[in-house]
Amino acid sequence: MTRERRVNEALREENRFLNHALLFTEILAAGFFGAFLAVMGAAGWL
């Protein structure tokens, strides 16, 4: 029972880490897309 609990906690921790990594990636992608739009707008292509 305790082994299952430890495995469960490890999976929960990994899930938390992956959720944070995904959020960071989404924020980074939004930033790059915003910069891309700003460059396109400055070049007059939008």
C-alpha positions, -999 to 999 in steps of 0.1 A, spaced: 0 0 0 27 25 9 46 16 -23 15 24 -44 11 57 -25 47 66 -32 43 58 -69 11 78 -70 28 108 -54 56 106 -79 32 106 -108 13 135 -93 46 154 -89 55 146 -125 21 158 -137 25 191 -118 59 196 -135 45 188 -170 17 213 -164 41 240 -154 63 232 -184 33 233 -208 22 267 -194 58 281 -197 59 269 -233 25 284 -241 36 318 -227 69 316 -246 51 308 -279 26 336 -273 56 360 -268 73 349 -300 41 352 -319 36 387 -306 71 397 -315 65 382 -350 34 402 -354 52 434 -343 79 428 -368 54 421 -396 35 452 -386 66 474 -386 76 461 -420 42 470 -433 32 435 -442 1 434 -420 
